[in-house]
Amino acid sequence: MGGSLGWLSDPENKFYGVNFVGYNSSKTALNAVTLAFAKEIAATGIKVNAADPGYTATDFNGHSGYRTVEQAAQGIVWLATLDANGPTGGVYFDGETVPW
């Protein structure tokens, strides 16, 4: 499970049965705020995006995630190093746009 909520409507997704109302609604709000901030400061050239690190093995989840911290960091580093022509207002997993 990451920042993208596309899995909520896909019965084939392994996380489809997860129904954490607080988690799902907070992720939706985060994605909406990302877009709102990107639009608000677009004229400044500052990029505002959200990173979906995927289900990453960390202390928080008892290291049960299927991705390493190093794998998760790659997409975050990609977003942090975007040039002036890079995207803004989106949600990204490993450099790819994800629906929300």
N, C-alpha and C positions, 0 to 999 in steps of 0.2 A: 504494500500500500504506500503510495506516495501522495504528492500534492494533487495530482490529477484525480478527478472523480468519474472518469469515463467508465470505470469498472462497475459503478453502481447500476448501470443499465445494461450490462453485458452478462447474461446468464452463463456464458462460457468462461468468464474470467474467474480465476481461483479465489478472488476476494469478494465476489458478488454477494455471498451470504453475510458478509460483515455489515452490521447495521448499527454503528455507533453514532447516534444522533449528534452528540456534542462534537465528535471528531469530524463527521461529514459536514456539518453546518459551519464549523470554524474554518475548514479548508475552503469551502465555497466563499466565505466572507474574505479570507485572505486573498484569494484569486481576484475577487471583485475590487478590493482595495488596491491591489497591484495595478490593475488596469486604470482605476481612477487616478492614482498618483502619477502613472505614466502620462496620462492625458493632461493632468494639471501642470506638470513641469516640462512638457515636451519642448517648449521654446528654449529651455536652458541647455539642451543637448545631453542632459543626464538620462541614463537608461534605467528603467525600473522593470524588473522581471522577477518571476518566482522560479525557484529551482525545486524540482522533484528529485530527491536523492534516491528514491526507491526504498524498499524495505532493507535497511542497512543494519548490519550486525554491530550493535553498540551495547554499552552497559544498560541503557534505558530499557532495552527489550531482552536482556539476558543473552545477548549475542545470538539471537534466533534468526536474524535477518539473512537473506540470501545474497546480499551484496556486501563487499568489504568497504571499509571507510575510504580506501584509496579509489575504488570504483565510483563511489558516490561523489567524491571530491572532484572528479574530472569534469562533470557537468557544471559544478559550481565555479570552478576555475575558468571554464569556457565563458560563462556569463560575466564574471568579474573582469575579463580581459577583452570584452567586445570593443571594437573600434567605433568610430563615429557613425558608420553605416550599419551597425548592428541593430537587431530588433529591440523593441521596447513594448511593454504592456502584455507580455505573454507568460506562459507557464512552460517550462522546458525540462525534459528528461534526456540526459546525455546529448544535449545539443539539438534535440528534436522537439517541435511543438507538440504539446499534449492537450487534448480537449478537457474542458472542465464544465 
